[in-house]
Amino acid sequence: MCDQNFNLIINKSLTINWIRDPFDRIITANAHLNNDILLTKDHVILNNYIYAKWD
């Protein structure tokens, strides 16, 4: 669960132009607003979001 305002997440996702998938944008925007680690195998996210991890 996240207490972040959904409008903030959507607005942030609209600024992410390095990934096309809207759901990936929302997930990444949510992580970015909270400075959270995002666990993903997606190479585009791994290469562009500083806190993306996959080990």
PDB file of N, CA, C, O and CB in Angstrom:
ATOM      1  N   MET A   1       0.837  -1.177   0.000  1.00  0.00           N
ATOM      2  CA  MET A   1       0.000   0.000   0.000  1.00  0.00           C
ATOM      3  C   MET A   1       0.881   1.240   0.000  1.00  0.00           C
ATOM      4  O   MET A   1       1.942   1.283   0.623  1.00  0.00           O
ATOM      5  CB  MET A   1      -0.952  -0.002   1.209  1.00  0.00           C
ATOM      6  N   CYS A   2       0.412   2.224  -0.706  1.00  0.00           N
ATOM      7  CA  CYS A   2       1.139   3.478  -0.801  1.00  0.00           C
ATOM      8  C   CYS A   2       0.188   4.617  -0.475  1.00  0.00           C
ATOM      9  O   CYS A   2      -0.947   4.659  -0.951  1.00  0.00           O
ATOM     10  CB  CYS A   2       1.765   3.659  -2.207  1.00  0.00           C
ATOM     11  N   ASP A   3       0.672   5.537   0.342  1.00  0.00           N
ATOM     12  CA  ASP A   3      -0.152   6.678   0.713  1.00  0.00           C
ATOM     13  C   ASP A   3       0.075   7.885  -0.194  1.00  0.00           C
ATOM     14  O   ASP A   3      -0.486   8.954   0.044  1.00  0.00           O
ATOM     15  CB  ASP A   3       0.121   7.060   2.146  1.00  0.00           C
ATOM     16  N   GLN A   4       0.887   7.720  -1.225  1.00  0.00           N
ATOM     17  CA  GLN A   4       1.192   8.812  -2.140  1.00  0.00           C
ATOM     18  C   GLN A   4      -0.065   9.198  -2.924  1.00  0.00           C
ATOM     19  O   GLN A   4      -0.838   8.326  -3.321  1.00  0.00           O
ATOM     20  CB  GLN A   4       2.338   8.414  -3.104  1.00  0.00           C
ATOM     21  N   ASN A   5      -0.271  10.484  -3.146  1.00  0.00           N
ATOM     22  CA  ASN A   5      -1.398  10.983  -3.922  1.00  0.00           C
ATOM     23  C   ASN A   5      -1.293  10.458  -5.354  1.00  0.00           C
ATOM     24  O   ASN A   5      -0.268  10.635  -6.013  1.00  0.00           O
ATOM     25  CB  ASN A   5      -1.442  12.538  -3.902  1.00  0.00           C
ATOM     26  N   PHE A   6      -2.364   9.810  -5.832  1.00  0.00           N
ATOM     27  CA  PHE A   6      -2.325   9.195  -7.158  1.00  0.00           C
ATOM     28  C   PHE A   6      -2.132  10.228  -8.255  1.00  0.00           C
ATOM     29  O   PHE A   6      -1.491   9.933  -9.263  1.00  0.00           O
ATOM     30  CB  PHE A   6      -3.598   8.411  -7.410  1.00  0.00           C
ATOM     31  N   ASN A   7      -2.665  11.422  -8.090  1.00  0.00           N
ATOM     32  CA  ASN A   7      -2.471  12.480  -9.089  1.00  0.00           C
ATOM     33  C   ASN A   7      -0.996  12.850  -9.211  1.00  0.00           C
ATOM     34  O   ASN A   7      -0.517  13.121 -10.312  1.00  0.00           O
ATOM     35  CB  ASN A   7      -3.298  13.726  -8.724  1.00  0.00           C
ATOM     36  N   LEU A   8      -0.273  12.865  -8.094  1.00  0.00           N
ATOM     37  CA  LEU A   8       1.169  13.133  -8.140  1.00  0.00           C
ATOM     38  C   LEU A   8       1.903  12.041  -8.912  1.00  0.00           C
ATOM     39  O   LEU A   8       2.814  12.319  -9.692  1.00  0.00           O
ATOM     40  CB  LEU A   8       1.740  13.248  -6.717  1.00  0.00           C
ATOM     41  N   ILE A   9       1.498  10.817  -8.686  1.00  0.00           N
ATOM     42  CA  ILE A   9       2.121   9.690  -9.381  1.00  0.00           C
ATOM     43  C   ILE A   9       1.875   9.792 -10.887  1.00  0.00           C
ATOM     44  O   ILE A   9       2.796   9.611 -11.684  1.00  0.00           O
ATOM     45  CB  ILE A   9       1.576   8.348  -8.837  1.00  0.00           C
ATOM     46  N   ILE A  10       0.638  10.080 -11.271  1.00  0.00           N
ATOM     47  CA  ILE A  10       0.316  10.195 -12.697  1.00  0.00           C
ATOM     48  C   ILE A  10       1.063  11.363 -13.325  1.00  0.00           C
ATOM     49  O   ILE A  10       1.609  11.234 -14.420  1.00  0.00           O
ATOM     50  CB  ILE A  10      -1.200  10.366 -12.898  1.00  0.00           C
ATOM     51  N   ASN A  11       1.090  12.495 -12.645  1.00  0.00           N
ATOM     52  CA  ASN A  11       1.813  13.653 -13.180  1.00  0.00           C
ATOM     53  C   ASN A  11       3.298  13.343 -13.361  1.00  0.00           C
ATOM     54  O   ASN A  11       3.894  13.730 -14.366  1.00  0.00           O
ATOM     55  CB  ASN A  11       1.640  14.865 -12.253  1.00  0.00           C
ATOM     56  N   LYS A  12       3.895  12.651 -12.398  1.00  0.00           N
ATOM     57  CA  LYS A  12       5.301  12.268 -12.521  1.00  0.00           C
ATOM     58  C   LYS A  12       5.487  11.285 -13.672  1.00  0.00           C
ATOM     59  O   LYS A  12       6.467  11.374 -14.412  1.00  0.00           O
ATOM     60  CB  LYS A  12       5.812  11.652 -11.205  1.00  0.00           C
ATOM     61  N   SER A  13       4.555  10.354 -13.826  1.00  0.00           N
ATOM     62  CA  SER A  13       4.677   9.360 -14.892  1.00  0.00           C
ATOM     63  C   SER A  13       4.647  10.012 -16.278  1.00  0.00           C
ATOM     64  O   SER A  13       5.243   9.494 -17.222  1.00  0.00           O
ATOM     65  CB  SER A  13       3.554   8.327 -14.777  1.00  0.00           C
ATOM     66  N   LEU A  14       3.968  11.124 -16.395  1.00  0.00           N
ATOM     67  CA  LEU A  14       3.895  11.822 -17.679  1.00  0.00           C
ATOM     68  C   LEU A  14       5.220  12.478 -18.051  1.00  0.00           C
ATOM     69  O   LEU A  14       5.424  12.843 -19.210  1.00  0.00           O
ATOM     70  CB  LEU A  14       2.797  12.870 -17.640  1.00  0.00           C
ATOM     71  N   THR A  15       6.117  12.632 -17.089  1.00  0.00           N
ATOM     72  CA  THR A  15       7.425  13.227 -17.368  1.00  0.00           C
ATOM     73  C   THR A  15       8.473  12.172 -17.740  1.00  0.00           C
ATOM     74  O   THR A  15       9.575  12.513 -18.170  1.00  0.00           O
ATOM     75  CB  THR A  15       7.903  14.021 -16.158  1.00  0.00           C
ATOM     76  N   ILE A  16       8.129  10.909 -17.576  1.00  0.00           N
ATOM     77  CA  ILE A  16       9.057   9.822 -17.898  1.00  0.00           C
ATOM     78  C   ILE A  16       8.892   9.496 -19.377  1.00  0.00           C
ATOM     79  O   ILE A  16       7.876   8.938 -19.791  1.00  0.00           O
ATOM     80  CB  ILE A  16       8.798   8.550 -17.002  1.00  0.00           C
ATOM     81  N   ASN A  17       9.893   9.848 -20.160  1.00  0.00           N
ATOM     82  CA  ASN A  17       9.775   9.648 -21.605  1.00  0.00           C
ATOM     83  C   ASN A  17      10.696   8.555 -22.141  1.00  0.00           C
ATOM     84  O   ASN A  17      10.758   8.349 -23.353  1.00  0.00           O
ATOM     85  CB  ASN A  17      10.068  10.939 -22.318  1.00  0.00           C
ATOM     86  N   TRP A  18      11.396   7.868 -21.285  1.00  0.00           N
ATOM     87  CA  TRP A  18      12.323   6.848 -21.742  1.00  0.00           C
ATOM     88  C   TRP A  18      11.711   5.445 -21.742  1.00  0.00           C
ATOM     89  O   TRP A  18      12.392   4.473 -22.069  1.00  0.00           O
ATOM     90  CB  TRP A  18      13.554   6.864 -20.881  1.00  0.00           C
ATOM     91  N   ILE A  19      10.426   5.335 -21.377  1.00  0.00           N
ATOM     92  CA  ILE A  19       9.736   4.044 -21.441  1.00  0.00           C
ATOM     93  C   ILE A  19       8.322   4.274 -21.962  1.00  0.00           C
ATOM     94  O   ILE A  19       7.669   5.250 -21.593  1.00  0.00           O
ATOM     95  CB  ILE A  19       9.708   3.343 -20.039  1.00  0.00           C
ATOM     96  N   ARG A  20       7.861   3.388 -22.807  1.00  0.00           N
ATOM     97  CA  ARG A  20       6.572   3.593 -23.461  1.00  0.00           C
ATOM     98  C   ARG A  20       5.399   3.012 -22.688  1.00  0.00           C
ATOM     99  O   ARG A  20       4.305   3.576 -22.714  1.00  0.00           O
ATOM    100  CB  ARG A  20       6.603   2.995 -24.827  1.00  0.00           C
ATOM    101  N   ASP A  21       5.605   1.909 -22.010  1.00  0.00           N
ATOM    102  CA  ASP A  21       4.506   1.228 -21.339  1.00  0.00           C
ATOM    103  C   ASP A  21       3.933   2.086 -20.222  1.00  0.00           C
ATOM    104  O   ASP A  21       4.666   2.466 -19.309  1.00  0.00           O
ATOM    105  CB  ASP A  21       4.971  -0.114 -20.786  1.00  0.00           C
ATOM    106  N   PRO A  22       2.640   2.404 -20.268  1.00  0.00           N
ATOM    107  CA  PRO A  22       2.056   3.288 -19.252  1.00  0.00           C
ATOM    108  C   PRO A  22       2.108   2.711 -17.837  1.00  0.00           C
ATOM    109  O   PRO A  22       2.266   3.459 -16.872  1.00  0.00           O
ATOM    110  CB  PRO A  22       0.626   3.589 -19.609  1.00  0.00           C
ATOM    111  N   PHE A  23       1.979   1.407 -17.708  1.00  0.00           N
ATOM    112  CA  PHE A  23       2.020   0.805 -16.376  1.00  0.00           C
ATOM    113  C   PHE A  23       3.439   0.840 -15.800  1.00  0.00           C
ATOM    114  O   PHE A  23       3.620   1.067 -14.604  1.00  0.00           O
ATOM    115  CB  PHE A  23       1.506  -0.643 -16.429  1.00  0.00           C
ATOM    116  N   ASP A  24       4.430   0.617 -16.644  1.00  0.00           N
ATOM    117  CA  ASP A  24       5.816   0.744 -16.192  1.00  0.00           C
ATOM    118  C   ASP A  24       6.111   2.184 -15.776  1.00  0.00           C
ATOM    119  O   ASP A  24       6.840   2.416 -14.812  1.00  0.00           O
ATOM    120  CB  ASP A  24       6.792   0.297 -17.302  1.00  0.00           C
ATOM    121  N   ARG A  25       5.551   3.138 -16.493  1.00  0.00           N
ATOM    122  CA  ARG A  25       5.730   4.550 -16.123  1.00  0.00           C
ATOM    123  C   ARG A  25       5.132   4.837 -14.750  1.00  0.00           C
ATOM    124  O   ARG A  25       5.741   5.535 -13.939  1.00  0.00           O
ATOM    125  CB  ARG A  25       5.088   5.467 -17.178  1.00  0.00           C
ATOM    126  N   ILE A  26       3.938   4.301 -14.488  1.00  0.00           N
ATOM    127  CA  ILE A  26       3.273   4.534 -13.201  1.00  0.00           C
ATOM    128  C   ILE A  26       4.058   3.876 -12.065  1.00  0.00           C
ATOM    129  O   ILE A  26       4.265   4.485 -11.016  1.00  0.00           O
ATOM    130  CB  ILE A  26       1.823   3.994 -13.233  1.00  0.00           C
ATOM    131  N   ILE A  27       4.488   2.648 -12.275  1.00  0.00           N
ATOM    132  CA  ILE A  27       5.256   1.939 -11.255  1.00  0.00           C
ATOM    133  C   ILE A  27       6.560   2.673 -10.955  1.00  0.00           C
ATOM    134  O   ILE A  27       6.933   2.850  -9.795  1.00  0.00           O
ATOM    135  CB  ILE A  27       5.548   0.498 -11.705  1.00  0.00           C
ATOM    136  N   THR A  28       7.243   3.096 -12.007  1.00  0.00           N
ATOM    137  CA  THR A  28       8.508   3.804 -11.833  1.00  0.00           C
ATOM    138  C   THR A  28       8.297   5.170 -11.186  1.00  0.00           C
ATOM    139  O   THR A  28       9.074   5.577 -10.323  1.00  0.00           O
ATOM    140  CB  THR A  28       9.212   3.965 -13.177  1.00  0.00           C
ATOM    141  N   ALA A  29       7.250   5.875 -11.602  1.00  0.00           N
ATOM    142  CA  ALA A  29       6.951   7.185 -11.012  1.00  0.00           C
ATOM    143  C   ALA A  29       6.659   7.061  -9.524  1.00  0.00           C
ATOM    144  O   ALA A  29       7.111   7.884  -8.728  1.00  0.00           O
ATOM    145  CB  ALA A  29       5.760   7.837 -11.726  1.00  0.00           C
ATOM    146  N   ASN A  30       5.909   6.042  -9.152  1.00  0.00           N
ATOM    147  CA  ASN A  30       5.603   5.831  -7.742  1.00  0.00           C
ATOM    148  C   ASN A  30       6.878   5.576  -6.948  1.00  0.00           C
ATOM    149  O   ASN A  30       7.072   6.147  -5.875  1.00  0.00           O
ATOM    150  CB  ASN A  30       4.627   4.661  -7.573  1.00  0.00           C
ATOM    151  N   ALA A  31       7.734   4.726  -7.472  1.00  0.00           N
ATOM    152  CA  ALA A  31       9.003   4.450  -6.799  1.00  0.00           C
ATOM    153  C   ALA A  31       9.855   5.715  -6.721  1.00  0.00           C
ATOM    154  O   ALA A  31      10.477   5.983  -5.693  1.00  0.00           O
ATOM    155  CB  ALA A  31       9.772   3.332  -7.532  1.00  0.00           C
ATOM    156  N   HIS A  32       9.884   6.480  -7.787  1.00  0.00           N
ATOM    157  CA  HIS A  32      10.703   7.690  -7.838  1.00  0.00           C
ATOM    158  C   HIS A  32      10.240   8.720  -6.815  1.00  0.00           C
ATOM    159  O   HIS A  32      11.069   9.326  -6.136  1.00  0.00           O
ATOM    160  CB  HIS A  32      10.667   8.296  -9.236  1.00  0.00           C
ATOM    161  N   LEU A  33       8.950   8.925  -6.694  1.00  0.00           N
ATOM    162  CA  LEU A  33       8.432   9.921  -5.746  1.00  0.00           C
ATOM    163  C   LEU A  33       8.781   9.567  -4.307  1.00  0.00           C
ATOM    164  O   LEU A  33       8.915  10.448  -3.458  1.00  0.00           O
ATOM    165  CB  LEU A  33       6.918  10.051  -5.890  1.00  0.00           C
ATOM    166  N   ASN A  34       8.927   8.279  -4.040  1.00  0.00           N
ATOM    167  CA  ASN A  34       9.254   7.829  -2.689  1.00  0.00           C
ATOM    168  C   ASN A  34      10.732   7.499  -2.530  1.00  0.00           C
ATOM    169  O   ASN A  34      11.165   7.101  -1.449  1.00  0.00           O
ATOM    170  CB  ASN A  34       8.423   6.620  -2.333  1.00  0.00           C
ATOM    171  N   ASN A  35      11.517   7.663  -3.608  1.00  0.00           N
ATOM    172  CA  ASN A  35      12.929   7.258  -3.610  1.00  0.00           C
ATOM    173  C   ASN A  35      13.084   5.806  -3.171  1.00  0.00           C
ATOM    174  O   ASN A  35      13.988   5.461  -2.410  1.00  0.00           O
ATOM    175  CB  ASN A  35      13.753   8.174  -2.692  1.00  0.00           C
ATOM    176  N   ASP A  36      12.186   4.971  -3.668  1.00  0.00           N
ATOM    177  CA  ASP A  36      12.189   3.553  -3.317  1.00  0.00           C
ATOM    178  C   ASP A  36      13.004   2.744  -4.303  1.00  0.00           C
ATOM    179  O   ASP A  36      13.188   3.137  -5.455  1.00  0.00           O
ATOM    180  CB  ASP A  36      10.771   3.017  -3.256  1.00  0.00           C
ATOM    181  N   ILE A  37      13.488   1.612  -3.835  1.00  0.00           N
ATOM    182  CA  ILE A  37      14.115   0.635  -4.712  1.00  0.00           C
ATOM    183  C   ILE A  37      13.007  -0.052  -5.499  1.00  0.00           C
ATOM    184  O   ILE A  37      11.969  -0.418  -4.947  1.00  0.00           O
ATOM    185  CB  ILE A  37      14.973  -0.402  -3.903  1.00  0.00           C
ATOM    186  N   LEU A  38      13.243  -0.220  -6.790  1.00  0.00           N
ATOM    187  CA  LEU A  38      12.281  -0.889  -7.661  1.00  0.00           C
ATOM    188  C   LEU A  38      12.923  -2.163  -8.184  1.00  0.00           C
ATOM    189  O   LEU A  38      13.908  -2.111  -8.921  1.00  0.00           O
ATOM    190  CB  LEU A  38      11.829   0.039  -8.837  1.00  0.00           C
ATOM    191  N   LEU A  39      12.368  -3.300  -7.805  1.00  0.00           N
ATOM    192  CA  LEU A  39      12.881  -4.588  -8.264  1.00  0.00           C
ATOM    193  C   LEU A  39      12.264  -4.915  -9.610  1.00  0.00           C
ATOM    194  O   LEU A  39      11.045  -5.037  -9.734  1.00  0.00           O
ATOM    195  CB  LEU A  39      12.584  -5.710  -7.235  1.00  0.00           C
ATOM    196  N   THR A  40      13.114  -5.057 -10.618  1.00  0.00           N
ATOM    197  CA  THR A  40      12.627  -5.309 -11.966  1.00  0.00           C
ATOM    198  C   THR A  40      13.690  -6.004 -12.799  1.00  0.00           C
ATOM    199  O   THR A  40      14.887  -5.842 -12.562  1.00  0.00           O
ATOM    200  CB  THR A  40      12.199  -4.005 -12.634  1.00  0.00           C
ATOM    201  N   LYS A  41      13.237  -6.784 -13.781  1.00  0.00           N
ATOM    202  CA  LYS A  41      14.141  -7.381 -14.753  1.00  0.00           C
ATOM    203  C   LYS A  41      14.194  -6.544 -16.018  1.00  0.00           C
ATOM    204  O   LYS A  41      14.999  -6.820 -16.907  1.00  0.00           O
ATOM    205  CB  LYS A  41      13.711  -8.808 -15.081  1.00  0.00           C
ATOM    206  N   ASP A  42      13.351  -5.527 -16.114  1.00  0.00           N
ATOM    207  CA  ASP A  42      13.252  -4.689 -17.310  1.00  0.00           C
ATOM    208  C   ASP A  42      14.538  -3.886 -17.490  1.00  0.00           C
ATOM    209  O   ASP A  42      14.891  -3.065 -16.643  1.00  0.00           O
ATOM    210  CB  ASP A  42      12.029  -3.741 -17.218  1.00  0.00           C
ATOM    211  N   HIS A  43      15.232  -4.129 -18.598  1.00  0.00           N
ATOM    212  CA  HIS A  43      16.529  -3.489 -18.827  1.00  0.00           C
ATOM    213  C   HIS A  43      16.412  -1.987 -19.051  1.00  0.00           C
ATOM    214  O   HIS A  43      17.330  -1.242 -18.710  1.00  0.00           O
ATOM    215  CB  HIS A  43      17.212  -4.124 -20.014  1.00  0.00           C
ATOM    216  N   VAL A  44      15.306  -1.533 -19.615  1.00  0.00           N
ATOM    217  CA  VAL A  44      15.126  -0.093 -19.824  1.00  0.00           C
ATOM    218  C   VAL A  44      15.023   0.617 -18.477  1.00  0.00           C
ATOM    219  O   VAL A  44      15.647   1.657 -18.267  1.00  0.00           O
ATOM    220  CB  VAL A  44      13.862   0.187 -20.683  1.00  0.00           C
ATOM    221  N   ILE A  45      14.242   0.057 -17.577  1.00  0.00           N
ATOM    222  CA  ILE A  45      14.112   0.648 -16.240  1.00  0.00           C
ATOM    223  C   ILE A  45      15.440   0.547 -15.497  1.00  0.00           C
ATOM    224  O   ILE A  45      15.868   1.510 -14.862  1.00  0.00           O
ATOM    225  CB  ILE A  45      12.986  -0.054 -15.432  1.00  0.00           C
ATOM    226  N   LEU A  46      16.093  -0.609 -15.572  1.00  0.00           N
ATOM    227  CA  LEU A  46      17.373  -0.787 -14.898  1.00  0.00           C
ATOM    228  C   LEU A  46      18.410   0.227 -15.366  1.00  0.00           C
ATOM    229  O   LEU A  46      19.238   0.682 -14.576  1.00  0.00           O
ATOM    230  CB  LEU A  46      17.890  -2.194 -15.126  1.00  0.00           C
ATOM    231  N   ASN A  47      18.367   0.579 -16.634  1.00  0.00           N
ATOM    232  CA  ASN A  47      19.341   1.519 -17.191  1.00  0.00           C
ATOM    233  C   ASN A  47      18.992   2.978 -16.951  1.00  0.00           C
ATOM    234  O   ASN A  47      19.844   3.848 -17.132  1.00  0.00           O
ATOM    235  CB  ASN A  47      19.478   1.286 -18.656  1.00  0.00           C
ATOM    236  N   ASN A  48      17.750   3.270 -16.543  1.00  0.00           N
ATOM    237  CA  ASN A  48      17.331   4.654 -16.435  1.00  0.00           C
ATOM    238  C   ASN A  48      16.881   5.105 -15.047  1.00  0.00           C
ATOM    239  O   ASN A  48      16.913   6.299 -14.748  1.00  0.00           O
ATOM    240  CB  ASN A  48      16.244   4.887 -17.378  1.00  0.00           C
ATOM    241  N   TYR A  49      16.470   4.182 -14.207  1.00  0.00           N
ATOM    242  CA  TYR A  49      16.039   4.553 -12.860  1.00  0.00           C
ATOM    243  C   TYR A  49      17.126   4.135 -11.877  1.00  0.00           C
ATOM    244  O   TYR A  49      17.431   2.950 -11.741  1.00  0.00           O
ATOM    245  CB  TYR A  49      14.666   3.888 -12.497  1.00  0.00           C
ATOM    246  N   ILE A  50      17.695   5.097 -11.209  1.00  0.00           N
ATOM    247  CA  ILE A  50      18.884   4.884 -10.383  1.00  0.00           C
ATOM    248  C   ILE A  50      18.680   3.846  -9.284  1.00  0.00           C
ATOM    249  O   ILE A  50      19.625   3.151  -8.911  1.00  0.00           O
ATOM    250  CB  ILE A  50      19.306   6.183  -9.764  1.00  0.00           C
ATOM    251  N   TYR A  51      17.465   3.733  -8.762  1.00  0.00           N
ATOM    252  CA  TYR A  51      17.209   2.793  -7.667  1.00  0.00           C
ATOM    253  C   TYR A  51      16.608   1.468  -8.147  1.00  0.00           C
ATOM    254  O   TYR A  51      16.098   0.694  -7.336  1.00  0.00           O
ATOM    255  CB  TYR A  51      16.281   3.430  -6.654  1.00  0.00           C
ATOM    256  N   ALA A  52      16.662   1.205  -9.440  1.00  0.00           N
ATOM    257  CA  ALA A  52      16.187  -0.079  -9.956  1.00  0.00           C
ATOM    258  C   ALA A  52      17.258  -1.128  -9.704  1.00  0.00           C
ATOM    259  O   ALA A  52      18.445  -0.879  -9.919  1.00  0.00           O
ATOM    260  CB  ALA A  52      15.842   0.012 -11.477  1.00  0.00           C
ATOM    261  N   LYS A  53      16.843  -2.283  -9.257  1.00  0.00           N
ATOM    262  CA  LYS A  53      17.765  -3.377  -8.923  1.00  0.00           C
ATOM    263  C   LYS A  53      17.228  -4.705  -9.438  1.00  0.00           C
ATOM    264  O   LYS A  53      16.020  -4.937  -9.497  1.00  0.00           O
ATOM    265  CB  LYS A  53      17.993  -3.452  -7.399  1.00  0.00           C
ATOM    266  N   TRP A  54      18.167  -5.564  -9.807  1.00  0.00           N
ATOM    267  CA  TRP A  54      17.850  -6.971 -10.091  1.00  0.00           C
ATOM    268  C   TRP A  54      19.134  -7.760  -9.909  1.00  0.00           C
ATOM    269  O   TRP A  54      20.077  -7.618 -10.688  1.00  0.00           O
ATOM    270  CB  TRP A  54      17.255  -7.165 -11.550  1.00  0.00           C
ATOM    271  N   ASP A  55      19.165  -8.577  -8.897  1.00  0.00           N
ATOM    272  CA  ASP A  55      20.356  -9.387  -8.619  1.00  0.00           C
ATOM    273  C   ASP A  55      20.005 -10.841  -8.562  1.00  0.00           C
ATOM    274  O   ASP A  55      20.879 -11.679  -8.338  1.00  0.00           O
ATOM    275  CB  ASP A  55      21.013  -8.965  -7.316  1.00  0.00           C
TER     276      ASP A  55
END
